[in-house]
């Protein structure tokens, strides 16, 4: 039998279920835009595509206190192009809203194609943070740190016999300025 991981092993959203909204009509989309696309907003974005046709199926927008799930299979037919373009512009080309996502530039391109929005929005991105780039930077820094640590440890173990601190204690002294108390 397959073991199911305990719920407490995962991060839990503090957003109540009632604050998760499904959007597939123009009035619902306007409510969504009015609620979260305000100056100073920070919006998390993610998309899901239909694997068989690579077509955008769902746009997920998350603010601090609510989440909107936009049905991208229904909305483009139910909503005027101008409203979809306004949504895309406010999400990605507004200097008043910060939009975060992982591999977000592909998401923007997919969304613009799905909504028949002008490609010019892609040339005018503002306050868009790609968390994948941040993740890659962290991994690179971690790799550099690991290499420095390794080099310092090698240097510490090859130190002359008169050197007071070696091994881990020498490494700690190199990195943190003080050695470990090994007594």
N, C-alpha and C positions, 0 to 999 in steps of 0.2 A: 504494500500500500504506500502511496506517495505521501510524504509528510508535508503538511502545509505550514509555512513559516508563521510564527506568531505575529499578530498585527503590530505589536510594539517594536518589532524589528525594522519597521518602515517609518519614514517621516509622515506625519499626519497633518493634513491641512487643517487650519483653524477656521476655515470658512464653512458655515453651516450649509447643509444641503439646500435649504431654501434660497440661498444666495448663488446657486448655480442655475443659469438660465439658458434654455435652448432657444435659438433664434432662427426662424425660417420665414418670417414675414416682414414687410416694410415697417409696420408700427413697432414690432419687437426690435428691429435693427435701429430705428431712431431712438428708442428707449435706451438701448445699449450704448449708442454713441453719446447720448446726453449724459448718461451715468458715468462713463469712464474716460471719455476723451475731453478732459478738462485741463486747463493750464496747470502745470506742475505734476501731472499724473505720471506714474511709472506703470507701464503695461508690459506684462510678459506675454509672449506669443509663441504658439506652436501650431503646426498644421499636420493633418493626416491626409494621405492620398489613397485612392482606390488602387490596389496593387495591379489589378488586371489592365487598367487603362492609364495609369499614372496621372489621373485627374484629381485635382484638389477636391477633397470631400468635406473636410472639417477645418475650420479656423477657430482656434482656442485663444481667447483673450482673457487675461487674468489681471485684476487690480488687487489692491491690498485687501479689499473686503468682499469681492464678488468675482465670479467667473462667467463668461459668456461663451457658449458653444454655437458657432455659426455654421449652419448647414449650407455648405458651398455647392451642393448639388441642386438646392432649391432656390437660394437667394438670387443668383444672377438673373433668373427668369422672373422672379417676383419683385425685384427692386430695380428702379431706373439706373442706368449706367452712371449718371451724375452722382447718385448717392453712394454707389460703390467706390467711385473715384474719390469722393470726399473722405470716405472711410480710410482708404489707402493713403491719401495725402496726409490726413491727420495722424495716422499711425507712424508714418515713415518720413514725412517731409515737414513736420511741424517743429518749430524751435521751442515750443511750449511743452512737448510731451517726450518722455524718455521711453524708448521701446527696446526691450531686451528679448533675445532669443538665442537658441543654439543653432548654428549654421543658418542664421537669419537671412542672409542675402539670397540664398536659394528659395527661402520661403517667400520673400518679397517678389521675386521674379515669378514664381508659381502663382501667387495671388494676383499679380497684375495681369498675367495671361488669362486666368480664370475669369476675371472681371472685365476683360476687354478694356482695361485702363491704359491710358497713354504710357508708353515706355519711358517718357521723360521723368516720371516719378522716380525711376531707378537712378537717374542722373542727379537727383536733388535730395538724397537722403540726409537727414539731420537727426542728431541725437538717437542714433541707432547703435546698440552695443551687441556685438556678436560674442556670446559667451564661449563659443568654440575657440575663438582666437585667444580669449583670456585663459581658457583651459590649456591650450597649447603653450602659451607663455609660462604658465605655472609648471607644466611638465618640463619645459626646457630649463627653467630656473632650478627645479628639483634635480634634474640631470646634472647641471653645472655644479650644484651644491654637493651632490653625491660624488662627483669627480674631485672636487676640492677636498672633500672629506677623505676620500681614498688617498689622494696625494699627500695630505697632511699626515694621515696615519702611517703611510709608507715612510715619509720623512722622519716621523717620530720614532719609528722602530729602527731606523738606520742611523739614529743620532749617535754621537760619540758616547763612550761609556761614562764620561763625566756629566752628561746632560741629566738634569734632575728628574724630568718628567718624560715618560715614554708611553707608547700604546694609547689606550683610551684616555688616560689622564693627560697625556701630551696633546691628544686630539681636542679634548675639552678645553685645555688651556689655549690652544690655537684658535678655536672657534669662539669661546666665550670669555677668554681673558684670564680665567682662573682654573687651576687644575682640580681634578677630583681628589677628595681625601680618601686614600685607599687604606688607611690604617684601621 
